[in-house]
């Protein structure tokens, strides 16, 4: 019966880990950068870095991030991304997802 107890404990741990919403811990720019970089690398693309900032916009309550991806000088590509839990959505999957350019400086 030790296996039954172990199975019950494992089920309880899985249930607790799955509880709550993706909004308990809002995504950070670093989380979005890692998710986007991992996806692009899985697709076989070579990149140097990814930099994301919160655009200040929301999509269904989730923050929309504007990201720049450096594929090698001078090839930079903008991405608009939403990270909901572990699911990353960009304008590639959802063409209605739009970001506006964020200007720095004064």
N, C-alpha and C positions, 0 to 999 in steps of 0.2 A: 503493500500500500504506500510505500515511500514514493513510488512513481506518481501516484494520484495526488499526493501532497505537492510534489514538485510541479506537476502540471497545473494545479490550482494556483500556486504561487506565480508561475509563468503567465497564466491567463490574467491574474490580477495586475501584474506589472504591465502587461500589454494594454490592458484596459485603462489604467491610470495614465500611461504614456500617451494614449490616443485621445484622452479627454481634453476639453478646452478648445478654444478656437485659434485660428492662425493669427488673430489680432491681439492675443495676449502679449506677444512680444513683437512690436512692429519691426519690419525689416529695416536694416541700416544700409547705408550706401555700400559699406564693405561686404555685407551679405549679398547684395545684388551684384557687385563686382565679381565676387567668387562664383556665383551661379552662372553669370553670363560668360565668364572666361572658361569655366568647365564645359559649358554647352558648346562654345565655339571650338574648343580643343577636341571635344568628342566628334565634332563634324570634320575634323582633320584640318582646321584652319590654323595657321601659324600667326600668333599675335605677340606683341611686346608687352602691352599693358592695357588695363581697362580702368577707367575713372568714371564714377557715377556721383551725381548729386540729386538730392530731392528737388524736384521741379516746383514743389508747392501745390501741385494739382493732385486730385484724387480721382480714382476710378473705382466705383463701388466701395468707397471708404478706404481703399488701399492707396498708399502713396505711389505716385508715378515718378520714376527716376529717369533722368536724362543721362545717358552714358556715352562716352567717347571711347572708341577702341582703336588702338594704334596697331595697324597691321604691318608697320614698317614705314619709315620715312619716305615720302610725306603722305602716306596713305592712312588717313583717319576716317573712321565711319561713325556717324551718330546712331545710337540706339535709344529707343524709348522702352522702358521695362517696368513691369509690375511683378513683385514677388509675393505670392499668396501662399503662405506655408512653405512648401518646398517646390511649388509650381511657378516657374518663370514664364511670363508671357511678354513677348516683344511685339513691335509693329510688324515683324515678319509673319507671326502667327495671326495677329489681329490688326489688320490694316487701319482700323478705326482708332487705334491707340496713337495718339499724337503728343509730341512734346514740342515746346518752343525753345528756341535757342536761349540760353542763359548767358547774359553778358556780365563779364567781370569788370572790376575797376570802377571808377567814378563817372 
